[in-house]
């Protein structure tokens, strides 16, 4: 092989390795943030239901 092709393959290999290292670090950062700040699901707003009693007054339940 010519020196130019060898150099270009070396540059390509180093670039691909750098990309995989970056992706691994980025993945670990995401996992760390997920453990540090866990997702909390929003609690639904309770609906107020009106019920009427026998004496004509309305009572509200949650």
C-alpha positions as CSV (number, residue, x, y, z in Angstrom):
1,X,0.0,0.0,0.0
2,X,1.1,3.5,-0.6
3,X,1.9,5.8,2.4
4,X,-1.1,8.0,1.6
5,X,-3.6,5.1,1.9
6,X,-1.9,3.9,5.1
7,X,-2.1,7.4,6.6
8,X,-5.8,7.8,5.6
9,X,-6.7,4.5,7.1
10,X,-4.9,5.5,10.3
11,X,-6.8,8.8,10.5
12,X,-10.1,6.9,9.8
13,X,-9.4,4.4,12.5
14,X,-8.5,7.0,15.1
15,X,-11.6,9.0,14.1
16,X,-13.9,5.9,14.6
17,X,-12.3,5.1,17.9
18,X,-12.8,8.7,19.0
19,X,-16.4,8.6,18.1
20,X,-17.0,5.3,20.1
21,X,-15.1,6.8,23.1
22,X,-17.3,9.9,23.0
23,X,-20.5,7.9,22.7
24,X,-19.5,5.7,25.7
25,X,-18.8,8.8,27.8
26,X,-22.1,10.4,26.7
27,X,-24.0,7.2,27.6
28,X,-22.4,7.1,31.0
29,X,-23.3,10.8,31.5
30,X,-26.9,10.1,30.7
31,X,-27.0,7.0,33.1
32,X,-25.4,9.1,35.8
33,X,-27.9,11.9,35.4
34,X,-30.8,9.5,35.5
35,X,-29.6,8.1,38.8
36,X,-28.9,11.5,40.2
37,X,-32.2,13.1,39.1
38,X,-34.8,10.2,38.6
39,X,-37.9,10.8,36.6
40,X,-41.0,11.5,38.8
41,X,-44.3,10.9,37.1
42,X,-46.8,13.8,37.5
43,X,-49.7,12.9,39.7
44,X,-53.0,13.3,38.1
45,X,-55.3,16.0,39.3
46,X,-58.1,14.5,41.4
47,X,-61.5,15.0,39.9
48,X,-64.1,16.6,42.2
49,X,-67.3,14.6,42.1
50,X,-70.5,16.2,43.3
51,X,-73.0,13.9,45.1
52,X,-76.3,15.0,46.5
53,X,-77.6,13.9,49.9
54,X,-81.2,13.2,50.9
55,X,-81.6,16.7,52.5
56,X,-80.9,18.5,49.2
57,X,-77.4,19.6,50.0
58,X,-74.5,18.8,47.6
59,X,-71.4,17.2,49.0
60,X,-68.1,17.3,47.2
61,X,-65.8,14.3,47.4
62,X,-62.2,14.1,46.2
